[in-house]
Amino acid sequence: MKNLKRRQQGISFIGILFVGGVLIFAGVIAAQVFPTLVEFQAITKAASKAAAAPTVPEVRTTFDKAAQIDDITSITGKDLEITKEGDRTVVAFAYNKEIHIAGPAYLLLKYTGRSK
C-alpha cells in the first residue's frame, strides 16, 4: 500500500476545476478588454489624421468624421486637447473605460495618447 501511494502523481479533480475556473475568468475579462484596445488604436489613428488639419475647429471636425467611420464612442472632438509644438499640431486625449466584473466590482482602464 505504501508503495502505491508514493507513485501517484498529478493534479486532483478539484485542482483541475480551480485551474479551469481561473482560465475561464481570465478569458472572459480578456474578451471584454480586447474591444477597448481596438477602439484605442482607432482613436490614436483618428487623432493622427486630425492633427494634419490647419485649425482647431477643423481638427475637431476631422476627428468626429473619423470617429463616425470607426464607430468611436468613448471620446468626441470636443474632448481633444490640441496644442502646437513648434510648427506641428499635437492632438492629445485621455479617457476611462469601466468593465463590470461582478456585483460592485469593476475593472477601470485609463487610456491616454497623442497624435504621432
N, CA, C and O atoms as a MOPAC input file, in Angstrom:
PM7 MOZYME 1SCF
protein

 N      0.81100 1    -1.18500 1     0.00000 1
 C      0.00000 1     0.00000 1     0.00000 1
 C      0.86600 1     1.26400 1     0.00000 1
 O      0.56900 1     2.21100 1    -0.73000 1
 N      1.91700 1     1.29100 1     0.79800 1
 C      2.79900 1     2.45300 1     0.83400 1
 C      3.46900 1     2.66500 1    -0.51400 1
 O      3.66400 1     3.80800 1    -0.92500 1
 N      3.81700 1     1.62300 1    -1.19000 1
 C      4.46300 1     1.69300 1    -2.49600 1
 C      3.54300 1     2.34800 1    -3.53200 1
 O      4.00600 1     3.11400 1    -4.37600 1
 N      2.26600 1     2.05300 1    -3.46900 1
 C      1.29300 1     2.58600 1    -4.41900 1
 C      1.09800 1     4.08500 1    -4.21900 1
 O      1.00000 1     4.81200 1    -5.20800 1
 N      1.03800 1     4.57600 1    -2.99100 1
 C      0.83800 1     5.99600 1    -2.72400 1
 C      2.04400 1     6.81900 1    -3.16700 1
 O      1.88400 1     7.95800 1    -3.60400 1
 N      3.19200 1     6.28500 1    -3.06600 1
 C      4.38900 1     7.01200 1    -3.43500 1
 C      4.46400 1     7.24500 1    -4.94800 1
 O      5.05300 1     8.24100 1    -5.36900 1
 N      3.90400 1     6.38600 1    -5.76600 1
 C      3.97600 1     6.50500 1    -7.22200 1
 C      2.92100 1     7.44400 1    -7.79600 1
 O      3.07800 1     7.91300 1    -8.92300 1
 N      1.86900 1     7.72800 1    -7.07100 1
 C      0.79700 1     8.56100 1    -7.60200 1
 C      1.26700 1    10.00900 1    -7.72500 1
 O      1.82000 1    10.59000 1    -6.79100 1
 N      1.03000 1    10.56100 1    -8.89700 1
 C      1.40100 1    11.94500 1    -9.16400 1
 C      0.30400 1    12.58800 1    -9.98500 1
 O     -0.56500 1    11.90000 1   -10.52000 1
 N      0.34300 1    13.90400 1   -10.08600 1
 C     -0.62800 1    14.59300 1   -10.92800 1
 C     -1.47800 1    15.54900 1   -10.13000 1
 O     -1.23300 1    15.81800 1    -8.95400 1
 N     -2.48600 1    16.05100 1   -10.81300 1
 C     -3.36100 1    17.05800 1   -10.22900 1
 C     -4.70000 1    16.41500 1    -9.89200 1
 O     -5.16400 1    15.51800 1   -10.59700 1
 N     -5.30800 1    16.87300 1    -8.82200 1
 C     -6.59700 1    16.30800 1    -8.41600 1
 C     -7.71800 1    16.93000 1    -9.24600 1
 O     -7.51000 1    17.90800 1    -9.96400 1
 N     -8.88500 1    16.35600 1    -9.13500 1
 C    -10.05200 1    16.86200 1    -9.85700 1
 C    -10.39300 1    18.27900 1    -9.38400 1
 O    -10.74400 1    19.12900 1   -10.20200 1
 N    -10.29800 1    18.53700 1    -8.11300 1
 C    -10.55400 1    19.87300 1    -7.56300 1
 C     -9.52100 1    20.86000 1    -8.12300 1
 O     -9.86300 1    22.00000 1    -8.44000 1
 N     -8.28900 1    20.43500 1    -8.24100 1
 C     -7.24500 1    21.28200 1    -8.82700 1
 C     -7.54900 1    21.62700 1   -10.26900 1
 O     -7.34700 1    22.76500 1   -10.69300 1
 N     -8.03400 1    20.65600 1   -11.02600 1
 C     -8.39600 1    20.88500 1   -12.42600 1
 C     -9.54300 1    21.88400 1   -12.51400 1
 O     -9.52300 1    22.78500 1   -13.35300 1
 N    -10.54900 1    21.72600 1   -11.64300 1
 C    -11.67200 1    22.66000 1   -11.63300 1
 C    -11.21100 1    24.08000 1   -11.28900 1
 O    -11.66900 1    25.04500 1   -11.90200 1
 N    -10.31100 1    24.21200 1   -10.31400 1
 C     -9.81400 1    25.52000 1    -9.92700 1
 C     -9.04000 1    26.17900 1   -11.06600 1
 O     -9.28400 1    27.34100 1   -11.38800 1
 N     -8.12000 1    25.45400 1   -11.67000 1
 C     -7.33700 1    25.99000 1   -12.78400 1
 C     -8.25300 1    26.33800 1   -13.95800 1
 O     -8.07500 1    27.37600 1   -14.59600 1
 N     -9.21700 1    25.48900 1   -14.24000 1
 C    -10.17200 1    25.76800 1   -15.31900 1
 C    -10.99100 1    27.02700 1   -15.03600 1
 O    -11.22200 1    27.83400 1   -15.93600 1
 N    -11.42500 1    27.19300 1   -13.79500 1
 C    -12.18500 1    28.38800 1   -13.42300 1
 C    -11.37000 1    29.65900 1   -13.58400 1
 O    -11.87100 1    30.66800 1   -14.08100 1
 N    -10.12400 1    29.60800 1   -13.16700 1
 C     -9.24500 1    30.77400 1   -13.30800 1
 C     -9.03300 1    31.09200 1   -14.78800 1
 O     -9.06700 1    32.26000 1   -15.17500 1
 N     -8.81600 1    30.08300 1   -15.60900 1
 C     -8.61900 1    30.31000 1   -17.04700 1
 C     -9.87600 1    30.87600 1   -17.71100 1
 O     -9.78600 1    31.75800 1   -18.56500 1
 N    -11.03300 1    30.37200 1   -17.32200 1
 C    -12.29300 1    30.88000 1   -17.88000 1
 C    -12.49800 1    32.33800 1   -17.47300 1
 O    -12.88600 1    33.16100 1   -18.30300 1
 N    -12.24300 1    32.66700 1   -16.20500 1
 C    -12.37500 1    34.04400 1   -15.73100 1
 C    -11.44200 1    34.97000 1   -16.50300 1
 O    -11.85400 1    36.04700 1   -16.93300 1
 N    -10.19200 1    34.55800 1   -16.67900 1
 C     -9.22700 1    35.37000 1   -17.42100 1
 C     -9.66500 1    35.53800 1   -18.87200 1
 O     -9.48400 1    36.61000 1   -19.45000 1
 N    -10.23500 1    34.49800 1   -19.46500 1
 C    -10.71500 1    34.58500 1   -20.84700 1
 C    -11.88300 1    35.54500 1   -20.99800 1
 O    -11.95900 1    36.28200 1   -21.98100 1
 N    -12.78900 1    35.54200 1   -20.03400 1
 C    -13.93400 1    36.44900 1   -20.08500 1
 C    -13.46300 1    37.89900 1   -19.95800 1
 O    -13.93600 1    38.77200 1   -20.68500 1
 N    -12.54200 1    38.15300 1   -19.04400 1
 C    -12.01300 1    39.51500 1   -18.87700 1
 C    -11.27200 1    39.94400 1   -20.14800 1
 O    -11.44400 1    41.07100 1   -20.61000 1
 N    -10.46000 1    39.06700 1   -20.70600 1
 C     -9.72000 1    39.38800 1   -21.93200 1
 C    -10.67900 1    39.68800 1   -23.09200 1
 O    -10.41300 1    40.57600 1   -23.90200 1
 N    -11.78400 1    38.95500 1   -23.17100 1
 C    -12.75700 1    39.17900 1   -24.23600 1
 C    -13.44600 1    40.53400 1   -24.08800 1
 O    -13.89300 1    41.10800 1   -25.08100 1
 N    -13.53700 1    41.05000 1   -22.86600 1
 C    -14.13700 1    42.36500 1   -22.65900 1
 C    -13.12200 1    43.48700 1   -22.83600 1
 O    -13.49900 1    44.60000 1   -23.20300 1
 N    -11.85300 1    43.22200 1   -22.58500 1
 C    -10.81000 1    44.24900 1   -22.71500 1
 C    -10.40300 1    44.43400 1   -24.17700 1
 O    -10.08700 1    45.55200 1   -24.58400 1
 N    -10.40200 1    43.38300 1   -24.96100 1
 C     -9.92900 1    43.44200 1   -26.34700 1
 C    -10.62300 1    44.52800 1   -27.17900 1
 O     -9.92800 1    45.26700 1   -27.87700 1
 N    -11.95600 1    44.66500 1   -27.14100 1
 C    -12.58800 1    45.73500 1   -27.93400 1
 C    -12.14700 1    47.14200 1   -27.51300 1
 O    -12.10400 1    48.04800 1   -28.34500 1
 N    -11.82200 1    47.33000 1   -26.24000 1
 C    -11.35800 1    48.65400 1   -25.80800 1
 C     -9.97200 1    48.95100 1   -26.37000 1
 O     -9.65800 1    50.10400 1   -26.66600 1
 N     -9.14900 1    47.93000 1   -26.51700 1
 C     -7.83200 1    48.12200 1   -27.12400 1
 C     -7.95300 1    48.45600 1   -28.60800 1
 O     -7.20600 1    49.29000 1   -29.12000 1
 N     -8.88400 1    47.81400 1   -29.29600 1
 C     -9.11800 1    48.10200 1   -30.71000 1
 C     -9.62000 1    49.53800 1   -30.86800 1
 O     -9.20300 1    50.25400 1   -31.77900 1
 N    -10.52400 1    49.95200 1   -29.96800 1
 C    -11.02500 1    51.32500 1   -30.02600 1
 C     -9.90700 1    52.33000 1   -29.73900 1
 O     -9.85500 1    53.38400 1   -30.37300 1
 N     -9.01700 1    52.02400 1   -28.79900 1
 C     -7.88500 1    52.91100 1   -28.50100 1
 C     -7.01200 1    53.08700 1   -29.73100 1
 O     -6.57600 1    54.20200 1   -30.02000 1
 N     -6.74900 1    52.01800 1   -30.45800 1
 C     -5.94500 1    52.12300 1   -31.67800 1
 C     -6.65400 1    52.97600 1   -32.72300 1
 O     -6.01000 1    53.74700 1   -33.43400 1
 N     -7.98400 1    52.84300 1   -32.82100 1
 C     -8.74800 1    53.65200 1   -33.77200 1
 C     -8.71100 1    55.12500 1   -33.37300 1
 O     -8.62400 1    55.99800 1   -34.23700 1
 N     -8.77700 1    55.40500 1   -32.08000 1
 C     -8.71200 1    56.79100 1   -31.60500 1
 C     -7.34400 1    57.38600 1   -31.90600 1
 O     -7.24600 1    58.53300 1   -32.34300 1
 N     -6.29300 1    56.61800 1   -31.67500 1
 C     -4.93700 1    57.09900 1   -31.96200 1
 C     -4.77900 1    57.40000 1   -33.45600 1
 O     -4.18100 1    58.41000 1   -33.82700 1
 N     -5.30800 1    56.53200 1   -34.29900 1
 C     -5.24200 1    56.74100 1   -35.74400 1
 C     -6.04100 1    57.98100 1   -36.15600 1
 O     -5.58500 1    58.76200 1   -36.99100 1
 N     -7.21700 1    58.16100 1   -35.57800 1
 C     -8.05000 1    59.31900 1   -35.90000 1
 C     -7.40300 1    60.61400 1   -35.40800 1
 O     -7.49700 1    61.64200 1   -36.07900 1
 N     -6.75700 1    60.57600 1   -34.25900 1
 C     -6.07400 1    61.76400 1   -33.73100 1
 C     -4.90300 1    62.14000 1   -34.62700 1
 O     -4.67100 1    63.32200 1   -34.88100 1
 N     -4.17000 1    61.15200 1   -35.10300 1
 C     -3.04500 1    61.43200 1   -36.00200 1
 C     -3.53500 1    62.02300 1   -37.31900 1
 O     -2.90500 1    62.92100 1   -37.87800 1
 N     -4.65800 1    61.51500 1   -37.80900 1
 C     -5.22600 1    62.03800 1   -39.04600 1
 C     -5.72700 1    63.47000 1   -38.82900 1
 O     -5.54800 1    64.32500 1   -39.69600 1
 N     -6.34600 1    63.73200 1   -37.69100 1
 C     -6.89800 1    65.05600 1   -37.40000 1
 C     -5.80900 1    66.09000 1   -37.18300 1
 O     -6.03000 1    67.27400 1   -37.43500 1
 N     -4.64200 1    65.67400 1   -36.72200 1
 C     -3.54900 1    66.61600 1   -36.45700 1
 C     -3.06400 1    67.31400 1   -37.72700 1
 O     -2.40100 1    68.34800 1   -37.64800 1
 N     -3.38500 1    66.76500 1   -38.88200 1
 C     -2.95400 1    67.37600 1   -40.14400 1
 C     -3.81200 1    68.57600 1   -40.52800 1
 O     -3.43900 1    69.34200 1   -41.41600 1
 N     -4.95900 1    68.74900 1   -39.86900 1
 C     -5.84200 1    69.87600 1   -40.19400 1
 C     -5.21300 1    71.18600 1   -39.70700 1
 O     -4.52500 1    71.19600 1   -38.68600 1
 N     -5.44300 1    72.29400 1   -40.43200 1
 C     -4.75300 1    73.54700 1   -40.10000 1
 C     -5.31100 1    74.30500 1   -38.88500 1
 O     -4.54600 1    74.98100 1   -38.19800 1
 N     -6.60900 1    74.21400 1   -38.60100 1
 C     -7.19100 1    74.97300 1   -37.49400 1
 C     -7.81200 1    74.04800 1   -36.46500 1
 O     -8.08200 1    72.88000 1   -36.74500 1
 N     -8.03600 1    74.58300 1   -35.26700 1
 C     -8.60700 1    73.78000 1   -34.18100 1
 C    -10.01000 1    73.26300 1   -34.52900 1
 O    -10.26900 1    72.07700 1   -34.32400 1
 N    -10.93200 1    74.09700 1   -35.04900 1
 C    -12.25000 1    73.54700 1   -35.40800 1
 C    -12.16800 1    72.45800 1   -36.47800 1
 O    -12.93500 1    71.49600 1   -36.44600 1
 N    -11.25000 1    72.60500 1   -37.41400 1
 C    -11.09500 1    71.57700 1   -38.44900 1
 C    -10.51800 1    70.28700 1   -37.86700 1
 O    -10.86500 1    69.19600 1   -38.32000 1
 N     -9.64200 1    70.40300 1   -36.86900 1
 C     -9.10200 1    69.21500 1   -36.19400 1
 C    -10.24200 1    68.45400 1   -35.53000 1
 O    -10.33700 1    67.23300 1   -35.65800 1
 N    -11.10700 1    69.17600 1   -34.82000 1
 C    -12.23700 1    68.52900 1   -34.13500 1
 C    -13.20300 1    67.89600 1   -35.13800 1
 O    -13.69000 1    66.78600 1   -34.92100 1
 N    -13.47600 1    68.60300 1   -36.23000 1
 C    -14.38600 1    68.07800 1   -37.25700 1
 C    -13.80200 1    66.83500 1   -37.92400 1
 O    -14.50900 1    65.85200 1   -38.14200 1
 N    -12.52000 1    66.88300 1   -38.24500 1
 C    -11.85700 1    65.72500 1   -38.86700 1
 C    -11.89500 1    64.52700 1   -37.93900 1
 O    -12.14700 1    63.40500 1   -38.37700 1
 N    -11.64300 1    64.76200 1   -36.65000 1
 C    -11.69600 1    63.66000 1   -35.68500 1
 C    -13.10500 1    63.09200 1   -35.59500 1
 O    -13.27800 1    61.87400 1   -35.58500 1
 N    -14.11500 1    63.95800 1   -35.52900 1
 C    -15.50300 1    63.48200 1   -35.42500 1
 C    -15.91800 1    62.66100 1   -36.65000 1
 O    -16.64500 1    61.67600 1   -36.52000 1
 N    -15.46500 1    63.06000 1   -37.82100 1
 C    -15.77100 1    62.29000 1   -39.03300 1
 C    -15.10600 1    60.91400 1   -38.98500 1
 O    -15.72500 1    59.90800 1   -39.33200 1
 N    -13.85100 1    60.87400 1   -38.55600 1
 C    -13.15300 1    59.59100 1   -38.42800 1
 C    -13.79800 1    58.73500 1   -37.34000 1
 O    -13.84400 1    57.51000 1   -37.45400 1
 N    -14.29700 1    59.38300 1   -36.28400 1
 C    -14.96000 1    58.65000 1   -35.19800 1
 C    -16.25300 1    58.00200 1   -35.67700 1
 O    -16.59700 1    56.90100 1   -35.24700 1
 N    -16.96300 1    58.68100 1   -36.56100 1
 C    -18.18400 1    58.09200 1   -37.12400 1
 C    -17.85700 1    56.85500 1   -37.96300 1
 O    -18.55100 1    55.84100 1   -37.88800 1
 N    -16.80900 1    56.95200 1   -38.74900 1
 C    -16.43000 1    55.84000 1   -39.62200 1
 C    -15.96400 1    54.63500 1   -38.80900 1
 O    -16.35000 1    53.50100 1   -39.09600 1
 N    -15.12800 1    54.88400 1   -37.78700 1
 C    -14.55100 1    53.79700 1   -36.99500 1
 C    -15.40400 1    53.41200 1   -35.78300 1
 O    -14.99100 1    52.57100 1   -34.98500 1
 N    -16.57900 1    54.01100 1   -35.63600 1
 C    -17.50700 1    53.71400 1   -34.53100 1
 C    -16.84400 1    53.94700 1   -33.16700 1
 O    -16.87200 1    53.08100 1   -32.29300 1
 N    -16.25600 1    55.11700 1   -33.00900 1
 C    -15.62500 1    55.50800 1   -31.74900 1
 C    -16.68500 1    56.19900 1   -30.89800 1
 O    -17.25700 1    57.20600 1   -31.31500 1
 N    -16.94800 1    55.66100 1   -29.70800 1
 C    -17.98000 1    56.21900 1   -28.84000 1
 C    -17.42500 1    56.75200 1   -27.52100 1
 O    -18.15200 1    57.42800 1   -26.79300 1
 N    -16.19200 1    56.48000 1   -27.19400 1
 C    -15.63200 1    56.85000 1   -25.89700 1
 C    -15.21600 1    58.30800 1   -25.81300 1
 O    -15.11500 1    58.85700 1   -24.71600 1
 N    -14.97700 1    58.93700 1   -26.93900 1
 C    -14.42100 1    60.29300 1   -26.94300 1
 C    -14.92900 1    61.00800 1   -28.19600 1
 O    -15.18600 1    60.37900 1   -29.22300 1
 N    -15.07000 1    62.32400 1   -28.09700 1
 C    -15.50200 1    63.12400 1   -29.24500 1
 C    -14.45800 1    64.20400 1   -29.52300 1
 O    -13.47900 1    64.33900 1   -28.78900 1
 N    -14.67400 1    64.95400 1   -30.57100 1
 C    -13.74800 1    66.00900 1   -30.94000 1
 C    -13.60100 1    67.08100 1   -29.88500 1
 O    -12.52700 1    67.66500 1   -29.74400 1
 N    -14.66100 1    67.35300 1   -29.14100 1
 C    -14.57600 1    68.40300 1   -28.11500 1
 C    -13.76300 1    67.95700 1   -26.90100 1
 O    -13.38600 1    68.79600 1   -26.08300 1
 N    -13.48300 1    66.65300 1   -26.76000 1
 C    -12.68800 1    66.13600 1   -25.65200 1
 C    -11.18300 1    66.17500 1   -25.92700 1
 O    -10.38500 1    65.88000 1   -25.03800 1
 N    -10.80000 1    66.52800 1   -27.12800 1
 C     -9.38900 1    66.52800 1   -27.50600 1
 C     -8.66200 1    67.73800 1   -26.93200 1
 O     -9.24800 1    68.80800 1   -26.76900 1
 N     -7.39500 1    67.55800 1   -26.63100 1
 C     -6.53100 1    68.66100 1   -26.21000 1
 C     -5.57200 1    68.93000 1   -27.36700 1
 O     -4.71800 1    68.10600 1   -27.69500 1
 N     -5.73400 1    70.09500 1   -27.97000 1
 C     -4.98500 1    70.42400 1   -29.17800 1
 C     -3.95200 1    71.49500 1   -28.84300 1
 O     -4.29900 1    72.56300 1   -28.33800 1
 N     -2.68100 1    71.20500 1   -29.12800 1
 C     -1.59700 1    72.14800 1   -28.84400 1
 C     -0.66600 1    72.22500 1   -30.05100 1
 O     -0.74800 1    71.42100 1   -30.98000 1
 N      0.21100 1    73.20700 1   -30.00800 1
 C      1.24500 1    73.35400 1   -31.03600 1
 C      2.58700 1    73.07800 1   -30.40200 1
 O      2.89000 1    73.59200 1   -29.32500 1
 N      3.38700 1    72.27500 1   -31.05900 1
 C      4.77500 1    72.03100 1   -30.65400 1
 C      5.64100 1    72.39500 1   -31.84600 1
 O      5.77100 1    71.63200 1   -32.80400 1
 N      6.22000 1    73.56200 1   -31.76400 1
 C      6.98700 1    74.04100 1   -32.91100 1
 C      6.04200 1    74.40900 1   -34.03000 1
 O      5.18500 1    75.27700 1   -33.86100 1
 N      6.18600 1    73.76100 1   -35.16900 1
 C      5.32400 1    74.04100 1   -36.31200 1
 C      4.27300 1    72.95900 1   -36.54300 1
 O      3.53700 1    73.01700 1   -37.52900 1
 N      4.19400 1    71.98400 1   -35.66000 1
 C      3.22100 1    70.91100 1   -35.88200 1
 C      2.14600 1    70.89500 1   -34.79600 1
 O      2.38500 1    71.30000 1   -33.65900 1
 N      0.97200 1    70.42600 1   -35.16700 1
 C     -0.16300 1    70.32800 1   -34.26600 1
 C     -0.13100 1    68.97300 1   -33.58000 1
 O      0.07600 1    67.94200 1   -34.22000 1
 N     -0.33800 1    68.98900 1   -32.27100 1
 C     -0.37200 1    67.74800 1   -31.49100 1
 C     -1.75800 1    67.60800 1   -30.88700 1
 O     -2.26100 1    68.52100 1   -30.23200 1
 N     -2.36400 1    66.45700 1   -31.11500 1
 C     -3.68900 1    66.15800 1   -30.57600 1
 C     -3.52300 1    65.11300 1   -29.48300 1
 O     -3.07500 1    63.99700 1   -29.74500 1
 N     -3.88600 1    65.48100 1   -28.25400 1
 C     -3.78500 1    64.56400 1   -27.11600 1
 C     -5.19100 1    64.22200 1   -26.62300 1
 O     -6.13100 1    64.99600 1   -26.80400 1
 N     -5.31700 1    63.06200 1   -26.00300 1
 C     -6.61100 1    62.63000 1   -25.48000 1
 C     -6.39900 1    61.74500 1   -24.26000 1
 O     -5.33800 1    61.14800 1   -24.08000 1
 N     -7.42400 1    61.67400 1   -23.43200 1
 C     -7.41800 1    60.80000 1   -22.25800 1
 C     -8.86700 1    60.44600 1   -21.94100 1
 O     -9.75000 1    61.30100 1   -21.99500 1
 N     -9.10100 1    59.19400 1   -21.61400 1
 C    -10.44000 1    58.76100 1   -21.24200 1
 C    -10.35000 1    57.49000 1   -20.41200 1
 O     -9.32200 1    56.81200 1   -20.40300 1
 N    -11.43500 1    57.17400 1   -19.71500 1
 C    -11.52000 1    55.97500 1   -18.87900 1
 C    -12.56600 1    55.03200 1   -19.44000 1
 O    -13.54800 1    55.46800 1   -20.04100 1
 N    -12.35600 1    53.76000 1   -19.24600 1
 C    -13.29900 1    52.72100 1   -19.64700 1
 C    -13.52300 1    51.81200 1   -18.44400 1
 O    -12.56100 1    51.33400 1   -17.84400 1
 N    -14.77600 1    51.57000 1   -18.08700 1
 C    -15.10500 1    50.67300 1   -16.98200 1
 C    -15.68300 1    49.38100 1   -17.53900 1
 O    -16.51700 1    49.39300 1   -18.44300 1
 N    -15.22100 1    48.26200 1   -16.98000 1
 C    -15.74200 1    46.95000 1   -17.35800 1
 C    -16.30400 1    46.30600 1   -16.10700 1
 O    -15.59200 1    46.10800 1   -15.12300 1
 N    -17.59200 1    45.98000 1   -16.15000 1
 C    -18.24400 1    45.36600 1   -14.99900 1
 C    -17.79500 1    43.91600 1   -14.87100 1
 O    -17.87500 1    43.14500 1   -15.82700 1
 N    -17.32700 1    43.55400 1   -13.68800 1
 C    -16.88200 1    42.17900 1   -13.45400 1
 C    -18.00200 1    41.38300 1   -12.79400 1
 O    -18.51600 1    40.42700 1   -13.37500 1
 N    -18.37900 1    41.77600 1   -11.58300 1
 C    -19.47700 1    41.11200 1   -10.87700 1
 C    -19.86100 1    41.95200 1    -9.66900 1
 O    -18.99500 1    42.50400 1    -8.99000 1
 N    -21.16200 1    42.04900 1    -9.39800 1
 C    -21.61600 1    42.79100 1    -8.23500 1
 C    -21.08900 1    44.21100 1    -8.26400 1
 O    -21.27100 1    44.91200 1    -9.26000 1
 N    -20.43900 1    44.65500 1    -7.19500 1
 C    -19.92400 1    46.02100 1    -7.16200 1
 C    -18.50300 1    46.14700 1    -7.72900 1
 O    -17.89800 1    47.21300 1    -7.61800 1
 N    -17.96800 1    45.10500 1    -8.32300 1
 C    -16.57600 1    45.10800 1    -8.80200 1
 C    -16.51700 1    45.53600 1   -10.27900 1
 O    -17.25100 1    45.02400 1   -11.12400 1
 N    -15.62400 1    46.48400 1   -10.55600 1
 C    -15.38600 1    46.97600 1   -11.90600 1
 C    -13.89200 1    46.98000 1   -12.18300 1
 O    -13.07500 1    47.11600 1   -11.27200 1
 N    -13.55200 1    46.82800 1   -13.44800 1
 C    -12.17400 1    46.97300 1   -13.89800 1
 C    -12.09400 1    48.32900 1   -14.58500 1
 O    -12.80800 1    48.56800 1   -15.55800 1
 N    -11.23200 1    49.22400 1   -14.09300 1
 C    -11.08800 1    50.56000 1   -14.65400 1
 C     -9.82900 1    50.60900 1   -15.51900 1
 O     -8.72400 1    50.33400 1   -15.05200 1
 N    -10.02300 1    50.96600 1   -16.78500 1
 C     -8.91100 1    51.11100 1   -17.72500 1
 C     -8.77100 1    52.59000 1   -18.05300 1
 O     -9.73900 1    53.22800 1   -18.46700 1
 N     -7.57900 1    53.13900 1   -17.87300 1
 C     -7.32100 1    54.54100 1   -18.17800 1
 C     -6.44300 1    54.60600 1   -19.42300 1
 O     -5.32200 1    54.09700 1   -19.43800 1
 N     -6.97200 1    55.24100 1   -20.46300 1
 C     -6.24500 1    55.36100 1   -21.71900 1
 C     -5.82600 1    56.82000 1   -21.93100 1
 O     -6.62500 1    57.73600 1   -21.73600 1
 N     -4.58500 1    57.02300 1   -22.32500 1
 C     -4.09000 1    58.33700 1   -22.73500 1
 C     -3.24800 1    58.15000 1   -23.98200 1
 O     -2.61600 1    57.11000 1   -24.16800 1
 N     -3.24400 1    59.15100 1   -24.82300 1
 C     -2.44800 1    59.05700 1   -26.03500 1
 C     -2.35400 1    60.40600 1   -26.71100 1
 O     -2.93500 1    61.39200 1   -26.25700 1
 N     -1.62200 1    60.43200 1   -27.79300 1
 C     -1.45300 1    61.65400 1   -28.58000 1
 C     -1.11300 1    61.29600 1   -30.00600 1
 O     -0.70000 1    60.17600 1   -30.30800 1
 N     -1.29200 1    62.26400 1   -30.86900 1
 C     -1.00100 1    62.02700 1   -32.28300 1
 C      0.48800 1    61.86100 1   -32.48800 1
 O      1.30300 1    62.30400 1   -31.67800 1
 N      0.82600 1    61.21400 1   -33.58800 1
 C      2.23800 1    60.96000 1   -33.89300 1
 C      2.79400 1    62.03400 1   -34.78100 1
 O      3.97000 1    61.98800 1   -35.14300 1

